[in-house]
């Protein structure tokens, strides 16, 4: 889905609470791109860590989802909370009037649910909380603008020693590894079969990464991939004594999928870093490499 100038984009919070100054900065940016902005009715509510209680967050999101003027919904931030309301989101009219859902991290719940049940792609991209301050990055912001208004997405990124090279074209699915793991055996987990799986994460212990990858493997989720694309694994933690001496997340992931033959690419610039380029989940993706670069195309 591509937006046009004068289209309306909604902003909602399905997880942690957000402050008005952060949203005001984002509204100014979106309006500078020619978009109209509609804020959800409960955007600035607060219930402990959440942006309002579960019922309020679901109701506010549903209002934007059912609003005929709203063409896209940008989630304000991640954290935790979307999985608590996913079963209360009203997707009854989504097939006839789809919206472009935008965000990452905890928003993976919505990405995975839509990508499983509907043909409409979603946009894994920066959010208001990461569009300013220490996370501000012009390339990140430009990638969001391009993904909103243009059909083509193209990136190049450096090769990694652990890459398993190969050319592949398939639907891209995935998002935050911890969230995908939490959706196992639920009606919201998109199938990974014959797809390129994208994963990223932040703040986990190394053994948590190992546990999640092993769980996905034992559940049969990694055997039939067309490819694996690994983004940022940021601010990871180690036990004392170490889980496995001198092994980082990329090595843990590489070893988990070593028996499979599909291409595996590491260090894709998306995740919980300032450089977090926008990609379409639920949409065809091409990955290829040469002697020095890896190419991502949608």
N, C-alpha and C positions, 0 to 999 in steps of 0.2 A: 504494500500500500504506500502510495506517494502522496504527500500533502501539497497543497497549492497555497499561494498567498491568500490571506483572508479566511483560511480554514480556522476552525476552533480546536484548540488543544486543551484538554482538562488536566488538572493536577490534583492527585489524591494521595492519601497516606494510608497504606494497608498494614504498616508495621509500627515502627517507632515514631514518636512525636517529632514535629518539625517546628522551627521558629519562623515568625513572620518576615524577619529581615532576609533570611535565606531564600524564601519564596519570592520576595519582592525583587531580588536581584535576578532570579530566573525569569520572572514575568517580563522584566525590562529587556532581557536578552531575546526571549521568544517574540516579543512584540517588534523588536528591531529586525527580526527575520520576516515580518509581515503577517504573523499569526495573531489570532485573537485567543485570549486565555480565559478559561473559566475555572475557578477554584471550587473544589468540593465543599459541600456544606459543613463538613466537620473537620476541615483540614487542620485547624489549630487547636482542636480539643486535646486533652491530655488525661490519661488514666494510667497512673504510674509510668512505666516506660513507653506505653502505647499511645498512639494518636487517637485517643478515645477508646471506649470499650469495644468488644468484638462486634456487637450489634450495630453500634454507631459507625464503625469503619466499614462494615459490609454495606450498610444502607447508603453511605455517602459514595462509595465506589459504584454501587448499582445505579445510583442516580445519573452518574456520568455515563455509565455503560449503556443506559437506556435513552440517553439524550440524543435525539436525532441530529442536533447541530454539532455535536462533538465527534471529530474524526479520529482523534488519538488521545490516549491517556498517559501522561507522564507520572510515574510514581515518585514521590518526594524523596524517599530514602529507603534503605533496607533496615537491617537489624534483625528483628524476629517478630513474627505475628501474622504473616499472610496465611500460613497453613491453618491457623485457627479459624479463618473466615472463608476459606476457599469453597467449602460446601454450602455457604450462604450467598455466594455470588450468583446472580441471575444471568445465566448465559442463554436463556430461552430464545432471545432474538439475535444472538450473535452471528449465526450463519447468514441471516438476511441482512443484517446491518453491522458488519464487523468493524472493530476499532483497532488501531495500531497501539499495542501496549508497549511501553518503553520503560526500561530500568534494568537493574542487575542485582546480584546478591540475593536477598530474600525474595525478590520479584521472580526468581527462578520458579517458584511455585506456580505462578500464573503462566509463565512461559511454557512450562512443561504440560500444564493442564490444557491450554489452548492448542499447543502443538500435537497433543494426543487426539483431541476431539474435533478439531477444525482445521481446514486447509490454510487458514490465514496466518502468515508469518508474524512474528513478534520481533521487537528490537531490543537486543541486549546492548545497553548503552549507559552513559553517565546519567546521573540524576541531580536534582538541585543541590543536595548535600555535598556532591563531589564536583560541582561546577564552579567552585570558588575556593578561596583559602588555600591551604597546603595542597589540595588536590587539583587546583586549577591548572589546566594544560590546554594550550590553543589547538594543538593537533586533535586532542580528545573532543573539544567543542566543535571543531570543524568537521570531524567525522560524523558527529550527530547531525549537524546541519545537512551534510551531504546525504546521509541515509534517509533523512526526512523528505528531501526534495528531489532526489535523483535516483534513477533505477540502478546504476552501477556502483558497486563497492569494490575497491581494489587496494590491497596493501602488500608491501614487501617487508620481510623481517629476516634477521640474520639466522643462519643455520646454527644448530646446536649439536654438540658432539654425540648426544644420545639419539638424535633423529634417526628414524628408519625411513629412508627416502622412498618416494614413489608418487606417481600422479593419480589423483582420485577426484571423482565428481560424485557427489551425493548430497542428500539433505543434511543440513547442519542442525543439530539439536544439543541440548545440555544447559550449562550454566554453572552455578555454584555447586561444587561437589558435595558439601555437607547437606545442602538442601535436597539434591537429587537422592542422596542416601536416605534421607528422612522420608522420601516419598515411595520407597520400595514397597511393593505389594499393595499400593493404593491406586485408586482410579485416576490419579493425577500424573502418574509417571509415564511420559511419552516413551514409545518403543525406540530403542537404540538400533535395532536390527537394520542392516543395509544403510546406515547413516554414518556421518562423521560426527563423533561425540566431542563436544568442547567442554572442558572443565577448568575451573579456577577455584582458589580458596584463600582464606586469610585466617591467621591467628590460631591455627590448629597445632596440636602436637604431632610429631612425625608418626608416632604409632597410630594416631587417629587417621591419618592419610592412608596408612597401610591397612587398617581395619576397614575403612570405607571401600578401598579398592578391592580387597579380598571379598567383602560382602557382595559387591557388584559382580565380581567374577563368579562366586558360588551361585549367585542368582541367575547366571547365564546371560548377563547384560553386556559382557565384553567380547564374547566369542564371535558374534556375527557383525561386528562393526565393519564399515568400509574404510574408516580411518579414525585416528585419535588426534585431537588438537588440544594442547595443554597451554593454558595461559599462565597468569601470575599465581605463584604460590607464596604469599606475602606474610611477613612477620610470624614465621613459624616458631614453634617452641620445642625444646628438647628436654627429655627427662635426665635425671642423674641417678644411676649411670645412663649413658645414651641408649636409645632404642637400638640402633645399629651404627656402630662407629663410622663417622665420615660419610654417611648416606643422607642425601637431601631428598626432597619430595620428588624431584624429577627421576632420580635413581630408583626410588621406591615404585613409582608408577611404571617406569621402563621395565623393571623386573617382573611386575605383575602381569604385563601383557607380552612378555618375551616369547611365549609359545605361539602367538598369533602372527599372521603374515601381512597384515594391513599396514599402510604408512602411519607413522607416528611423528608428530612435529611438536617440539617444545619451544618455549619462550615467545609464544604469540602475545602481542602487546594488548591484552585485554584482561581485566580483573580489578582487584583492589589496589591499583596503583594510579598515579596521576595520569599516565598514559594508558588510556582505556578506550580503545577504538570501538566503534559501533559495528555490530554484525547482526544479520537477520537470522533468527532461529526459525526453523520450519521452512527454510528456503534452500534451493540448490546452492551448493558451494563447490568451488574447484580449488584444490591444493596441488601445487607442483613446485619443483625445486630445480636449481642448476648448481653450479659449483660453489656459489657463494651466497645465494639468496633463496628464500622460500616465498612463493607467490600465493596470495589469497584473493579469490575473485568471487563476486556474487552478482 
